[in-house]
Amino acid sequence: MRFFASAFIVSSFLLSCNPKPRKSNVANEVPINTNEIMNDTTPKVTGIGGIFFFSENPDDLKDWYKQNLGLETNEYGSTFEFRNANRPDEINYLQWSPFSQNNEYFSPSKKEFMINYRVQNIEGLVRNLKKSGVTILDTIETFEYGKFVHIMDSEGNKIELWEPIDSELTKLGGNTTK
C-alpha cells in the first residue's frame, strides 16, 4: 500500500512540474459547444453498457463479488451507476452479469463473454453496419429503457448494441454499485 501512495505522490509532483507551458490566454482556446455535444446524433458507440460472461455458478459468483468487492448485486448481476461526461446531471448505467454456461444468449458466438455497447442513433448505426457487410443477428427491439440489436464482429464475437433511455432505468430504482 505504501508503494502505491508513494507512486501517487511522485507522479502528482512530476505532473505539476510539467515543463510544457500551459495556455493561459482563454481567448485563444476553442470553446466547447455543449449544444453540439448534446444534439449529436452521429450513429456511433458512446461507451460500454454491459459486460456479460459465462460462469460455472453465477449465484455463487455474484455472492463472492458482493462479499469481497462490495458490489450491489441482484438477480442479473450488478448495475453500475455513473455520470455522463457530456451531461453530468444525467445518470448512466452499466450492467455486469455472469451467465450460466448452458445459457444460449451468446449464440451463435462460441465465446465465453459478450460486451454490450451503449450507442446513439441505433437505426443509423444498423444501416451503416449493413452497408459495411456486418452480420446483423436480429431486428431492433424496443423496451421502455432503450433499444437493442445484436451483431457479430469479424472474429465471431456476438455484440449487443443498446441505445439506452437511462431516465427510465432511474425510475425503476433499485440498488446500484457506485
ABEGO torsion letter per residue (X at the ends): XAAAAAAAAAAAAAAAABABBBBABAAABBBBBAAAAAABABBBBAEBABBBBBBABAAAAAAAAAAAAGBBBBAAEBBBBBBBAABAABBBBBBBBBBBAABAAAOABABABBBBBBBBGAAAAAAAAAAAGBBBABBBBBBAAEBBBBBBBAAGBBBBBBBBBAAAAAAAEEBBBX
